[in-house]
Amino acid sequence: MVTIMVQVRVKPEFVDAFVEETKKNAENSLLEPGVLRFDILRHALDPAAFLLVEVYRTEQDPARHKETPHYKAWRSAVEHMMAEPRSSSQYVKVFPPEEDH
Amino acid sequence: MVTIMVQVRVKPEFVDAFVEETKKNAENSLLEPGVLRFDILRHALDPAAFLLVEVYRTEQDPARHKETPHYKAWRSAVEHMMAEPRSSSQYVKVFPPEEDH
């Protein structure tokens, strides 16, 4: 199991559009067999700052996700909405041991 | 629902001890009625970097957590293990709408 945290800051005028596009991507991503979770979080103090919490079954699944039509459509749709380049970090779970779902 | 992400970097010699103390804190925290999740993640490329993902039922629950004996015991046990001060950010969930458990 692999968790990828993607930090995103969008231009203020695109907050709603970003949420709409990212929900579509999240819903479709959850249909991928390798995707266990795809949460969209918004910073409590900064409405233009988001954190995507993507949990994959195996180390190969993030790359597979990036080949899907819904990921490519999302990437293109949100490209002009970014206030700064996205950054991401990969984590492995230490606790709890069990799968979420 | 409120998510708090706590970034921790420990001194390399304390990695195992930090994991042990933090598991104890996580197990006890999950018994609090206001705590929905308490995940310990380790950075895939940096074994001394951790991310604690704490999900609380309400906005009041993080403060209640900080009053518990297990939190206070953890804070004191790990204090000398920190390589740098911890940082934390609070998030609200945008998607998916349902509770995790």
N, CA and C atoms of all chains as a GROMACS GRO file, in nm:
protein
  606
    1MET      N    1   0.084  -0.119   0.000
    1MET     CA    2   0.000   0.000   0.000
    1MET      C    3   0.088   0.125   0.000
    2VAL      N    4   0.052   0.219  -0.083
    2VAL     CA    5   0.132   0.341  -0.102
    2VAL      C    6   0.038   0.461  -0.092
    3THR      N    7   0.079   0.561  -0.015
    3THR     CA    8  -0.002   0.684  -0.005
    3THR      C    9   0.073   0.797  -0.072
    4ILE      N   10   0.006   0.868  -0.161
    4ILE     CA   11   0.067   0.986  -0.223
    4ILE      C   12  -0.013   1.108  -0.179
    5MET      N   13   0.058   1.205  -0.124
    5MET     CA   14  -0.003   1.331  -0.082
    5MET      C   15   0.036   1.436  -0.186
    6VAL      N   16  -0.063   1.495  -0.250
    6VAL     CA   17  -0.036   1.596  -0.352
    6VAL      C   18  -0.083   1.732  -0.299
    7GLN      N   19   0.010   1.824  -0.288
    7GLN     CA   20  -0.024   1.959  -0.243
    7GLN      C   21  -0.049   2.047  -0.363
    8VAL      N   22  -0.163   2.115  -0.360
    8VAL     CA   23  -0.206   2.197  -0.473
    8VAL      C   24  -0.245   2.335  -0.422
    9ARG      N   25  -0.197   2.438  -0.491
    9ARG     CA   26  -0.250   2.573  -0.462
    9ARG      C   27  -0.305   2.628  -0.593
   10VAL      N   28  -0.434   2.666  -0.589
   10VAL     CA   29  -0.498   2.714  -0.711
   10VAL      C   30  -0.516   2.865  -0.705
   11LYS      N   31  -0.531   2.926  -0.821
   11LYS     CA   32  -0.564   3.069  -0.825
   11LYS      C   33  -0.704   3.085  -0.766
   12PRO      N   34  -0.724   3.190  -0.685
   12PRO     CA   35  -0.850   3.203  -0.610
   12PRO      C   36  -0.974   3.195  -0.699
   13GLU      N   37  -0.968   3.248  -0.819
   13GLU     CA   38  -1.087   3.249  -0.905
   13GLU      C   39  -1.121   3.110  -0.960
   14PHE      N   40  -1.034   3.013  -0.939
   14PHE     CA   41  -1.060   2.879  -0.993
   14PHE      C   42  -1.091   2.775  -0.885
   15VAL      N   43  -1.112   2.820  -0.763
   15VAL     CA   44  -1.135   2.724  -0.654
   15VAL      C   45  -1.254   2.632  -0.684
   16ASP      N   46  -1.366   2.689  -0.721
   16ASP     CA   47  -1.485   2.605  -0.746
   16ASP      C   48  -1.466   2.512  -0.866
   17ALA      N   49  -1.407   2.566  -0.971
   17ALA     CA   50  -1.384   2.485  -1.091
   17ALA      C   51  -1.285   2.372  -1.061
   18PHE      N   52  -1.185   2.402  -0.980
   18PHE     CA   53  -1.088   2.298  -0.944
   18PHE      C   54  -1.157   2.186  -0.865
   19VAL      N   55  -1.242   2.224  -0.771
   19VAL     CA   56  -1.313   2.123  -0.691
   19VAL      C   57  -1.400   2.036  -0.783
   20GLU      N   58  -1.469   2.099  -0.874
   20GLU     CA   59  -1.556   2.023  -0.965
   20GLU      C   60  -1.476   1.923  -1.049
   21GLU      N   61  -1.367   1.968  -1.108
   21GLU     CA   62  -1.284   1.880  -1.193
   21GLU      C   63  -1.220   1.768  -1.110
   22THR      N   64  -1.180   1.803  -0.989
   22THR     CA   65  -1.108   1.705  -0.907
   22THR      C   66  -1.204   1.601  -0.850
   23LYS      N   67  -1.328   1.641  -0.822
   23LYS     CA   68  -1.427   1.541  -0.780
   23LYS      C   69  -1.452   1.439  -0.891
   24LYS      N   70  -1.462   1.487  -1.015
   24LYS     CA   71  -1.481   1.394  -1.128
   24LYS      C   72  -1.365   1.295  -1.135
   25ASN      N   73  -1.244   1.348  -1.122
   25ASN     CA   74  -1.126   1.262  -1.126
   25ASN      C   75  -1.126   1.163  -1.009
   26ALA      N   76  -1.163   1.211  -0.891
   26ALA     CA   77  -1.163   1.124  -0.772
   26ALA      C   78  -1.266   1.011  -0.788
   27GLU      N   79  -1.385   1.046  -0.835
   27GLU     CA   80  -1.490   0.944  -0.853
   27GLU      C   81  -1.445   0.836  -0.951
   28ASN      N   82  -1.386   0.880  -1.062
   28ASN     CA   83  -1.339   0.782  -1.161
   28ASN      C   84  -1.219   0.703  -1.110
   29SER      N   85  -1.132   0.769  -1.035
   29SER     CA   86  -1.013   0.701  -0.983
   29SER      C   87  -1.053   0.589  -0.888
   30LEU      N   88  -1.160   0.612  -0.809
   30LEU     CA   89  -1.204   0.511  -0.713
   30LEU      C   90  -1.257   0.385  -0.783
   31LEU      N   91  -1.282   0.394  -0.912
   31LEU     CA   92  -1.324   0.275  -0.988
   31LEU      C   93  -1.204   0.194  -1.036
   32GLU      N   94  -1.083   0.252  -1.028
   32GLU     CA   95  -0.962   0.176  -1.066
   32GLU      C   96  -0.937   0.068  -0.961
   33PRO      N   97  -0.903  -0.054  -1.004
   33PRO     CA   98  -0.879  -0.160  -0.906
   33PRO      C   99  -0.762  -0.130  -0.813
   34GLY      N  100  -0.668  -0.046  -0.856
   34GLY     CA  101  -0.551  -0.018  -0.774
   34GLY      C  102  -0.567   0.100  -0.680
   35VAL      N  103  -0.682   0.166  -0.682
   35VAL     CA  104  -0.702   0.286  -0.600
   35VAL      C  105  -0.793   0.253  -0.481
   36LEU      N  106  -0.737   0.268  -0.360
   36LEU     CA  107  -0.814   0.237  -0.238
   36LEU      C  108  -0.887   0.359  -0.183
   37ARG      N  109  -0.823   0.475  -0.193
   37ARG     CA  110  -0.884   0.599  -0.144
   37ARG      C  111  -0.842   0.713  -0.235
   38PHE      N  112  -0.928   0.814  -0.243
   38PHE     CA  113  -0.891   0.935  -0.317
   38PHE      C  114  -0.967   1.048  -0.250
   39ASP      N  115  -0.906   1.106  -0.146
   39ASP     CA  116  -0.972   1.211  -0.070
   39ASP      C  117  -0.926   1.349  -0.118
   40ILE      N  118  -1.019   1.441  -0.122
   40ILE     CA  119  -0.986   1.581  -0.150
   40ILE      C  120  -1.004   1.658  -0.020
   41LEU      N  121  -0.895   1.716   0.030
   41LEU     CA  122  -0.901   1.797   0.152
   41LEU      C  123  -0.868   1.941   0.118
   42ARG      N  124  -0.930   2.032   0.194
   42ARG     CA  125  -0.903   2.174   0.173
   42ARG      C  126  -0.844   2.230   0.303
   43HIS      N  127  -0.740   2.312   0.291
   43HIS     CA  128  -0.678   2.369   0.411
   43HIS      C  129  -0.781   2.453   0.488
   44ALA      N  130  -0.786   2.435   0.620
   44ALA     CA  131  -0.888   2.502   0.701
   44ALA      C  132  -0.874   2.654   0.697
   45LEU      N  133  -0.752   2.703   0.678
   45LEU     CA  134  -0.729   2.848   0.683
   45LEU      C  135  -0.704   2.909   0.547
   46ASP      N  136  -0.694   2.827   0.445
   46ASP     CA  137  -0.661   2.877   0.312
   46ASP      C  138  -0.744   2.803   0.208
   47PRO      N  139  -0.855   2.863   0.167
   47PRO     CA  140  -0.949   2.792   0.079
   47PRO      C  141  -0.894   2.760  -0.060
   48ALA      N  142  -0.779   2.816  -0.095
   48ALA     CA  143  -0.721   2.787  -0.227
   48ALA      C  144  -0.612   2.679  -0.219
   49ALA      N  145  -0.592   2.623  -0.099
   49ALA     CA  146  -0.489   2.520  -0.080
   49ALA      C  147  -0.557   2.385  -0.057
   50PHE      N  148  -0.519   2.288  -0.135
   50PHE     CA  149  -0.579   2.156  -0.128
   50PHE      C  150  -0.472   2.050  -0.106
   51LEU      N  151  -0.518   1.938  -0.050
   51LEU     CA  152  -0.431   1.822  -0.035
   51LEU      C  153  -0.510   1.702  -0.089
   52LEU      N  154  -0.453   1.635  -0.187
   52LEU     CA  155  -0.515   1.512  -0.239
   52LEU      C  156  -0.446   1.395  -0.171
   53VAL      N  157  -0.527   1.309  -0.111
   53VAL     CA  158  -0.472   1.192  -0.041
   53VAL      C  159  -0.509   1.070  -0.124
   54GLU      N  160  -0.409   1.016  -0.192
   54GLU     CA  161  -0.434   0.906  -0.286
   54GLU      C  162  -0.369   0.779  -0.230
   55VAL      N  163  -0.450   0.678  -0.206
   55VAL     CA  164  -0.397   0.553  -0.151
   55VAL      C  165  -0.410   0.443  -0.257
   56TYR      N  166  -0.295   0.385  -0.292
   56TYR     CA  167  -0.288   0.283  -0.395
   56TYR      C  168  -0.256   0.147  -0.334
   57ARG      N  169  -0.307   0.042  -0.403
   57ARG     CA  170  -0.287  -0.093  -0.353
   57ARG      C  171  -0.140  -0.136  -0.362
   58THR      N  172  -0.074  -0.108  -0.474
   58THR     CA  173   0.065  -0.151  -0.493
   58THR      C  174   0.150  -0.034  -0.544
   59GLU      N  175   0.280  -0.056  -0.548
   59GLU     CA  176   0.371   0.048  -0.597
   59GLU      C  177   0.357   0.075  -0.746
   60GLN      N  178   0.295  -0.018  -0.818
   60GLN     CA  179   0.277   0.000  -0.962
   60GLN      C  180   0.153   0.084  -0.994
   61ASP      N  181   0.061   0.093  -0.901
   61ASP     CA  182  -0.068   0.154  -0.931
   61ASP      C  183  -0.065   0.306  -0.955
   62PRO      N  184   0.023   0.383  -0.889
   62PRO     CA  185   0.025   0.526  -0.922
   62PRO      C  186   0.057   0.552  -1.070
   63ALA      N  187   0.150   0.476  -1.126
   63ALA     CA  188   0.184   0.494  -1.268
   63ALA      C  189   0.067   0.454  -1.357
   64ARG      N  190  -0.004   0.348  -1.320
   64ARG     CA  191  -0.122   0.306  -1.398
   64ARG      C  192  -0.229   0.415  -1.395
   65HIS      N  193  -0.245   0.475  -1.277
   65HIS     CA  194  -0.344   0.584  -1.262
   65HIS      C  195  -0.314   0.697  -1.360
   66LYS      N  196  -0.185   0.728  -1.377
   66LYS     CA  197  -0.148   0.841  -1.464
   66LYS      C  198  -0.170   0.812  -1.612
   67GLU      N  199  -0.198   0.687  -1.644
   67GLU     CA  200  -0.227   0.651  -1.785
   67GLU      C  201  -0.377   0.653  -1.815
   68THR      N  202  -0.460   0.677  -1.716
   68THR     CA  203  -0.605   0.669  -1.739
   68THR      C  204  -0.656   0.796  -1.809
   69PRO      N  205  -0.762   0.781  -1.889
   69PRO     CA  206  -0.822   0.897  -1.955
   69PRO      C  207  -0.871   1.002  -1.854
   70HIS      N  208  -0.926   0.958  -1.740
   70HIS     CA  209  -0.978   1.057  -1.644
   70HIS      C  210  -0.865   1.137  -1.580
   71TYR      N  211  -0.750   1.074  -1.554
   71TYR     CA  212  -0.637   1.150  -1.500
   71TYR      C  213  -0.587   1.252  -1.602
   72LYS      N  214  -0.574   1.206  -1.728
   72LYS     CA  215  -0.523   1.296  -1.832
   72LYS      C  216  -0.618   1.414  -1.855
   73ALA      N  217  -0.748   1.386  -1.851
   73ALA     CA  218  -0.847   1.492  -1.869
   73ALA      C  219  -0.838   1.593  -1.753
   74TRP      N  220  -0.820   1.540  -1.631
   74TRP     CA  221  -0.809   1.628  -1.513
   74TRP      C  222  -0.684   1.716  -1.524
   75ARG      N  223  -0.572   1.651  -1.558
   75ARG     CA  224  -0.445   1.725  -1.566
   75ARG      C  225  -0.455   1.843  -1.662
   76SER      N  226  -0.516   1.817  -1.777
   76SER     CA  227  -0.535   1.923  -1.875
   76SER      C  228  -0.633   2.028  -1.828
   77ALA      N  229  -0.742   1.984  -1.766
   77ALA     CA  230  -0.846   2.080  -1.724
   77ALA      C  231  -0.797   2.174  -1.616
   78VAL      N  232  -0.710   2.126  -1.527
   78VAL     CA  233  -0.670   2.210  -1.412
   78VAL      C  234  -0.538   2.284  -1.436
   79GLU      N  235  -0.474   2.255  -1.547
   79GLU     CA  236  -0.340   2.311  -1.570
   79GLU      C  237  -0.336   2.464  -1.552
   80HIS      N  238  -0.433   2.532  -1.608
   80HIS     CA  239  -0.432   2.680  -1.603
   80HIS      C  240  -0.483   2.733  -1.468
   81MET      N  241  -0.528   2.641  -1.381
   81MET     CA  242  -0.583   2.685  -1.251
   81MET      C  243  -0.476   2.692  -1.142
   82MET      N  244  -0.358   2.634  -1.168
   82MET     CA  245  -0.255   2.625  -1.065
   82MET      C  246  -0.194   2.762  -1.034
   83ALA      N  247  -0.180   2.794  -0.905
   83ALA     CA  248  -0.112   2.917  -0.864
   83ALA      C  249   0.038   2.891  -0.854
   84GLU      N  250   0.075   2.764  -0.838
   84GLU     CA  251   0.215   2.725  -0.830
   84GLU      C  252   0.223   2.577  -0.869
   85PRO      N  253   0.341   2.526  -0.903
   85PRO     CA  254   0.349   2.384  -0.940
   85PRO      C  255   0.304   2.294  -0.825
   86ARG      N  256   0.238   2.185  -0.858
   86ARG     CA  257   0.198   2.089  -0.754
   86ARG      C  258   0.323   2.019  -0.699
   87SER      N  259   0.315   1.977  -0.573
   87SER     CA  260   0.424   1.895  -0.519
   87SER      C  261   0.364   1.771  -0.456
   88SER      N  262   0.436   1.660  -0.464
   88SER     CA  263   0.381   1.538  -0.406
   88SER      C  264   0.487   1.460  -0.331
   89SER      N  265   0.440   1.385  -0.230
   89SER     CA  266   0.530   1.302  -0.150
   89SER      C  267   0.466   1.165  -0.134
   90GLN      N  268   0.550   1.063  -0.134
   90GLN     CA  269   0.500   0.925  -0.123
   90GLN      C  270   0.531   0.869   0.016
   91TYR      N  271   0.432   0.801   0.072
   91TYR     CA  272   0.445   0.747   0.207
   91TYR      C  273   0.407   0.599   0.211
   92VAL      N  274   0.464   0.530   0.308
   92VAL     CA  275   0.419   0.393   0.337
   92VAL      C  276   0.355   0.394   0.475
   93LYS      N  277   0.258   0.306   0.493
   93LYS     CA  278   0.183   0.306   0.618
   93LYS      C  279   0.254   0.222   0.724
   94VAL      N  280   0.266   0.280   0.842
   94VAL     CA  281   0.327   0.210   0.955
   94VAL      C  282   0.218   0.155   1.047
   95PHE      N  283   0.111   0.234   1.063
   95PHE     CA  284   0.001   0.198   1.152
   95PHE      C  285  -0.125   0.266   1.105
   96PRO      N  286  -0.245   0.208   1.117
   96PRO     CA  287  -0.268   0.068   1.157
   96PRO      C  288  -0.236  -0.028   1.043
   97PRO      N  289  -0.216  -0.155   1.075
   97PRO     CA  290  -0.173  -0.250   0.973
   97PRO      C  291  -0.282  -0.286   0.872
   98GLU      N  292  -0.405  -0.286   0.912
   98GLU     CA  293  -0.511  -0.337   0.822
   98GLU      C  294  -0.545  -0.240   0.710
   99GLU      N  295  -0.598  -0.293   0.602
   99GLU     CA  296  -0.648  -0.213   0.491
   99GLU      C  297  -0.771  -0.135   0.538
  100ASP      N  298  -0.793  -0.022   0.473
  100ASP     CA  299  -0.910   0.059   0.507
  100ASP      C  300  -1.038   0.000   0.450
  101HIS      N  301  -1.030  -0.043   0.326
  101HIS     CA  302  -1.151  -0.101   0.264
  101HIS      C  303  -1.107  -0.175   0.138
  102MET      N  304  -1.606   1.711   1.054
  102MET     CA  305  -1.487   1.628   1.050
  102MET      C  306  -1.366   1.716   1.020
  103VAL      N  307  -1.259   1.694   1.091
  103VAL     CA  308  -1.138   1.775   1.079
  103VAL      C  309  -1.019   1.681   1.066
  104THR      N  310  -0.933   1.709   0.969
  104THR     CA  311  -0.811   1.629   0.954
  104THR      C  312  -0.691   1.714   0.991
  105ILE      N  313  -0.607   1.660   1.077
  105ILE     CA  314  -0.482   1.730   1.109
  105ILE      C  315  -0.365   1.644   1.060
  106MET      N  316  -0.279   1.707   0.981
  106MET     CA  317  -0.159   1.640   0.931
  106MET      C  318  -0.041   1.694   1.010
  107VAL      N  319   0.028   1.605   1.079
  107VAL     CA  320   0.143   1.647   1.158
  107VAL      C  321   0.271   1.593   1.093
  108GLN      N  322   0.359   1.684   1.056
  108GLN     CA  323   0.487   1.643   0.996
  108GLN      C  324   0.592   1.637   1.104
  109VAL      N  325   0.661   1.523   1.106
  109VAL     CA  326   0.759   1.498   1.211
  109VAL      C  327   0.889   1.452   1.146
  110ARG      N  328   0.999   1.507   1.191
  110ARG     CA  329   1.130   1.451   1.150
  110ARG      C  330   1.205   1.416   1.278
  111VAL      N  331   1.245   1.289   1.287
  111VAL     CA  332   1.312   1.245   1.409
  111VAL      C  333   1.462   1.226   1.383
  112LYS      N  334   1.538   1.228   1.491
  112LYS     CA  335   1.681   1.197   1.478
  112LYS      C  336   1.693   1.050   1.439
  113PRO      N  337   1.783   1.018   1.344
  113PRO     CA  338   1.789   0.882   1.289
  113PRO      C  339   1.797   0.772   1.395
  114GLU      N  340   1.866   0.798   1.504
  114GLU     CA  341   1.883   0.694   1.605
  114GLU      C  342   1.755   0.668   1.684
  115PHE      N  343   1.654   0.752   1.666
  115PHE     CA  344   1.531   0.734   1.743
  115PHE      C  345   1.412   0.686   1.659
  116VAL      N  346   1.439   0.647   1.536
  116VAL     CA  347   1.328   0.608   1.447
  116VAL      C  348   1.244   0.496   1.509
  117ASP      N  349   1.308   0.390   1.554
  117ASP     CA  350   1.232   0.276   1.608
  117ASP      C  351   1.158   0.313   1.736
  118ALA      N  352   1.226   0.387   1.822
  118ALA     CA  353   1.163   0.429   1.949
  118ALA      C  354   1.045   0.522   1.921
  119PHE      N  355   1.060   0.608   1.823
  119PHE     CA  356   0.949   0.698   1.788
  119PHE      C  357   0.828   0.618   1.739
  120VAL      N  358   0.853   0.520   1.654
  120VAL     CA  359   0.743   0.438   1.602
  120VAL      C  360   0.673   0.366   1.717
  121GLU      N  361   0.750   0.312   1.808
  121GLU     CA  362   0.692   0.240   1.921
  121GLU      C  363   0.604   0.331   2.007
  122GLU      N  364   0.655   0.448   2.041
  122GLU     CA  365   0.577   0.542   2.125
  122GLU      C  366   0.453   0.593   2.050
  123THR      N  367   0.469   0.615   1.921
  123THR     CA  368   0.358   0.673   1.844
  123THR      C  369   0.249   0.570   1.820
  124LYS      N  370   0.286   0.443   1.804
  124LYS     CA  371   0.184   0.337   1.793
  124LYS      C  372   0.100   0.330   1.920
  125LYS      N  373   0.167   0.339   2.036
  125LYS     CA  374   0.093   0.337   2.164
  125LYS      C  375  -0.006   0.454   2.168
  126ASN      N  376   0.041   0.571   2.130
  126ASN     CA  377  -0.046   0.688   2.130
  126ASN      C  378  -0.162   0.670   2.031
  127ALA      N  379  -0.132   0.616   1.913
  127ALA     CA  380  -0.236   0.597   1.811
  127ALA      C  381  -0.342   0.498   1.859
  128GLU      N  382  -0.297   0.389   1.917
  128GLU     CA  383  -0.393   0.287   1.966
  128GLU      C  384  -0.486   0.346   2.072
  129ASN      N  385  -0.429   0.421   2.164
  129ASN     CA  386  -0.512   0.482   2.269
  129ASN      C  387  -0.601   0.593   2.213
  130SER      N  388  -0.548   0.668   2.116
  130SER     CA  389  -0.626   0.778   2.058
  130SER      C  390  -0.750   0.724   1.987
  131LEU      N  391  -0.735   0.607   1.924
  131LEU     CA  392  -0.850   0.548   1.851
  131LEU      C  393  -0.963   0.507   1.946
  132LEU      N  394  -0.933   0.501   2.075
  132LEU     CA  395  -1.038   0.472   2.173
  132LEU      C  396  -1.114   0.598   2.215
  133GLU      N  397  -1.061   0.716   2.179
  133GLU     CA  398  -1.134   0.840   2.210
  133GLU      C  399  -1.257   0.849   2.120
  134PRO      N  400  -1.371   0.889   2.176
  134PRO     CA  401  -1.490   0.898   2.092
  134PRO      C  402  -1.478   1.000   1.978
  135GLY      N  403  -1.392   1.099   1.995
  135GLY     CA  404  -1.378   1.203   1.893
  135GLY      C  405  -1.275   1.173   1.786
  136VAL      N  406  -1.206   1.059   1.795
  136VAL     CA  407  -1.100   1.027   1.698
  136VAL      C  408  -1.148   0.920   1.601
  137LEU      N  409  -1.154   0.955   1.472
  137LEU     CA  410  -1.200   0.861   1.369
  137LEU      C  411  -1.086   0.782   1.306
  138ARG      N  412  -0.971   0.846   1.291
  138ARG     CA  413  -0.854   0.778   1.233
  138ARG      C  414  -0.730   0.834   1.299
  139PHE      N  415  -0.627   0.750   1.304
  139PHE     CA  416  -0.497   0.796   1.353
  139PHE      C  417  -0.393   0.711   1.282
  140ASP      N  418  -0.353   0.756   1.164
  140ASP     CA  419  -0.258   0.679   1.082
  140ASP      C  420  -0.117   0.733   1.102
  141ILE      N  421  -0.023   0.642   1.105
  141ILE     CA  422   0.119   0.678   1.106
  141ILE      C  423   0.176   0.641   0.970
  142LEU      N  424   0.225   0.740   0.896
  142LEU     CA  425   0.286   0.716   0.766
  142LEU      C  426   0.433   0.753   0.772
  143ARG      N  427   0.513   0.680   0.695
  143ARG     CA  428   0.656   0.711   0.688
  143ARG      C  429   0.690   0.750   0.544
  144HIS      N  430   0.771   0.852   0.527
  144HIS     CA  431   0.808   0.896   0.392
  144HIS      C  432   0.880   0.783   0.321
  145ALA      N  433   0.843   0.759   0.195
  145ALA     CA  434   0.900   0.646   0.120
  145ALA      C  435   1.050   0.661   0.099
  146LEU      N  436   1.098   0.784   0.093
  146LEU     CA  437   1.240   0.805   0.062
  146LEU      C  438   1.322   0.852   0.182
  147ASP      N  439   1.255   0.875   0.293
  147ASP     CA  440   1.324   0.929   0.410
  147ASP      C  441   1.268   0.863   0.536
  148PRO      N  442   1.335   0.758   0.583
  148PRO     CA  443   1.281   0.679   0.694
  148PRO      C  444   1.270   0.754   0.827
  149ALA      N  445   1.327   0.874   0.835
  149ALA     CA  446   1.317   0.951   0.959
  149ALA      C  447   1.206   1.057   0.951
  150ALA      N  448   1.133   1.059   0.839
  150ALA     CA  449   1.025   1.158   0.821
  150ALA      C  450   0.891   1.088   0.829
  151PHE      N  451   0.806   1.137   0.915
  151PHE     CA  452   0.674   1.077   0.938
  151PHE      C  453   0.565   1.180   0.916
  152LEU      N  454   0.447   1.125   0.884
  152LEU     CA  455   0.327   1.209   0.874
  152LEU      C  456   0.220   1.140   0.957
  153LEU      N  457   0.166   1.212   1.055
  153LEU     CA  458   0.054   1.157   1.134
  153LEU      C  459  -0.074   1.215   1.075
  154VAL      N  460  -0.166   1.127   1.040
  154VAL     CA  461  -0.294   1.169   0.982
  154VAL      C  462  -0.401   1.146   1.088
  155GLU      N  463  -0.447   1.254   1.148
  155GLU     CA  464  -0.541   1.245   1.259
  155GLU      C  465  -0.675   1.300   1.214
  156VAL      N  466  -0.778   1.216   1.219
  156VAL     CA  467  -0.911   1.261   1.176
  156VAL      C  468  -1.003   1.264   1.297
  157TYR      N  469  -1.057   1.383   1.322
  157TYR     CA  470  -1.143   1.406   1.439
  157TYR      C  471  -1.288   1.428   1.394
  158ARG      N  472  -1.380   1.389   1.483
  158ARG     CA  473  -1.521   1.401   1.452
  158ARG      C  474  -1.566   1.547   1.445
  159THR      N  475  -1.521   1.629   1.540
  159THR     CA  476  -1.564   1.770   1.543
  159THR      C  477  -1.443   1.861   1.564
  160GLU      N  478  -1.467   1.991   1.552
  160GLU     CA  479  -1.360   2.089   1.570
  160GLU      C  480  -1.310   2.097   1.714
  161GLN      N  481  -1.390   2.046   1.808
  161GLN     CA  482  -1.350   2.051   1.949
  161GLN      C  483  -1.260   1.932   1.986
  162ASP      N  484  -1.264   1.828   1.906
  162ASP     CA  485  -1.195   1.705   1.946
  162ASP      C  486  -1.042   1.711   1.946
  163PRO      N  487  -0.977   1.789   1.857
  163PRO     CA  488  -0.830   1.795   1.868
  163PRO      C  489  -0.784   1.849   2.003
  164ALA      N  490  -0.853   1.950   2.057
  164ALA     CA  491  -0.814   2.005   2.187
  164ALA      C  492  -0.838   1.902   2.298
  165ARG      N  493  -0.948   1.827   2.287
  165ARG     CA  494  -0.975   1.722   2.388
  165ARG      C  495  -0.865   1.616   2.384
  166HIS      N  496  -0.823   1.581   2.263
  166HIS     CA  497  -0.715   1.482   2.248
  166HIS      C  498  -0.589   1.527   2.322
  167LYS      N  499  -0.559   1.657   2.314
  167LYS     CA  500  -0.436   1.707   2.375
  167LYS      C  501  -0.441   1.708   2.528
  168GLU      N  502  -0.559   1.684   2.582
  168GLU     CA  503  -0.573   1.677   2.728
  168GLU      C  504  -0.562   1.534   2.782
  169THR      N  505  -0.552   1.436   2.695
  169THR     CA  506  -0.554   1.297   2.740
  169THR      C  507  -0.417   1.256   2.797
  170PRO      N  508  -0.418   1.163   2.891
  170PRO     CA  509  -0.290   1.115   2.948
  170PRO      C  510  -0.202   1.051   2.840
  171HIS      N  511  -0.261   0.978   2.744
  171HIS     CA  512  -0.175   0.912   2.644
  171HIS      C  513  -0.109   1.014   2.552
  172TYR      N  514  -0.178   1.124   2.520
  172TYR     CA  515  -0.114   1.228   2.438
  172TYR      C  516   0.002   1.293   2.515
  173LYS      N  517  -0.025   1.325   2.642
  173LYS     CA  518   0.078   1.391   2.722
  173LYS      C  519   0.201   1.300   2.742
  174ALA      N  520   0.174   1.171   2.760
  174ALA     CA  521   0.284   1.076   2.776
  174ALA      C  522   0.366   1.067   2.647
  175TRP      N  523   0.296   1.065   2.533
  175TRP     CA  524   0.364   1.060   2.403
  175TRP      C  525   0.450   1.184   2.383
  176ARG      N  526   0.392   1.301   2.407
  176ARG     CA  527   0.462   1.428   2.384
  176ARG      C  528   0.592   1.432   2.462
  177SER      N  529   0.583   1.387   2.585
  177SER     CA  530   0.701   1.388   2.669
  177SER      C  531   0.803   1.282   2.627
  178ALA      N  532   0.753   1.165   2.587
  178ALA     CA  533   0.844   1.056   2.548
  178ALA      C  534   0.921   1.088   2.421
  179VAL      N  535   0.858   1.160   2.328
  179VAL     CA  536   0.922   1.182   2.197
  179VAL      C  537   0.997   1.315   2.189
  180GLU      N  538   0.984   1.396   2.292
  180GLU     CA  539   1.041   1.531   2.286
  180GLU      C  540   1.188   1.533   2.245
  181HIS      N  541   1.267   1.444   2.305
  181HIS     CA  542   1.411   1.445   2.276
  181HIS      C  543   1.445   1.375   2.144
  182MET      N  544   1.343   1.316   2.080
  182MET     CA  545   1.368   1.243   1.954
  182MET      C  546   1.356   1.332   1.831
  183MET      N  547   1.299   1.451   1.846
  183MET     CA  548   1.273   1.538   1.732
  183MET      C  549   1.402   1.594   1.672
  184ALA      N  550   1.414   1.587   1.538
  184ALA     CA  551   1.528   1.649   1.470
  184ALA      C  552   1.497   1.796   1.443
  185GLU      N  553   1.368   1.830   1.440
  185GLU     CA  554   1.325   1.969   1.418
  185GLU      C  555   1.184   1.982   1.477
  186PRO      N  556   1.137   2.104   1.499
  186PRO     CA  557   1.002   2.117   1.557
  186PRO      C  558   0.896   2.056   1.464
  187ARG      N  559   0.795   1.994   1.523
  187ARG     CA  560   0.684   1.940   1.442
  187ARG      C  561   0.605   2.054   1.381
  188SER      N  562   0.545   2.027   1.264
  188SER     CA  563   0.453   2.127   1.208
  188SER      C  564   0.322   2.058   1.175
  189SER      N  565   0.212   2.131   1.188
  189SER     CA  566   0.084   2.067   1.159
  189SER      C  567  -0.006   2.161   1.082
  190SER      N  568  -0.094   2.102   1.001
  190SER     CA  569  -0.191   2.177   0.922
  190SER      C  570  -0.326   2.112   0.937
  191GLN      N  571  -0.430   2.195   0.939
  191GLN     CA  572  -0.566   2.143   0.957
  191GLN      C  573  -0.642   2.154   0.825
  192TYR      N  574  -0.717   2.047   0.795
  192TYR     CA  575  -0.791   2.040   0.669
  192TYR      C  576  -0.936   2.001   0.693
  193VAL      N  577  -1.021   2.042   0.600
  193VAL     CA  578  -1.160   1.994   0.600
  193VAL      C  579  -1.178   1.909   0.474
  194LYS      N  580  -1.265   1.811   0.484
  194LYS     CA  581  -1.282   1.718   0.374
  194LYS      C  582  -1.382   1.773   0.272
  195VAL      N  583  -1.343   1.766   0.147
  195VAL     CA  584  -1.431   1.809   0.038
  195VAL      C  585  -1.496   1.687  -0.028
  196PHE      N  586  -1.419   1.577  -0.037
  196PHE     CA  587  -1.467   1.456  -0.103
  196PHE      C  588  -1.389   1.337  -0.050
  197PRO      N  589  -1.444   1.218  -0.033
  197PRO     CA  590  -1.588   1.190  -0.049
  197PRO      C  591  -1.667   1.239   0.072
  198PRO      N  592  -1.798   1.256   0.057
  198PRO     CA  593  -1.877   1.312   0.166
  198PRO      C  594  -1.895   1.219   0.286
  199GLU      N  595  -1.894   1.090   0.264
  199GLU     CA  596  -1.928   0.998   0.374
  199GLU      C  597  -1.816   0.984   0.477
  200GLU      N  598  -1.852   0.947   0.597
  200GLU     CA  599  -1.756   0.919   0.703
  200GLU      C  600  -1.680   0.791   0.666
  201ASP      N  601  -1.558   0.782   0.716
  201ASP     CA  602  -1.477   0.663   0.687
  201ASP      C  603  -1.523   0.543   0.768
  202HIS      N  604  -1.548   0.564   0.893
  202HIS     CA  605  -1.594   0.455   0.979
  202HIS      C  606  -1.646   0.513   1.106
   0.00000   0.00000   0.00000
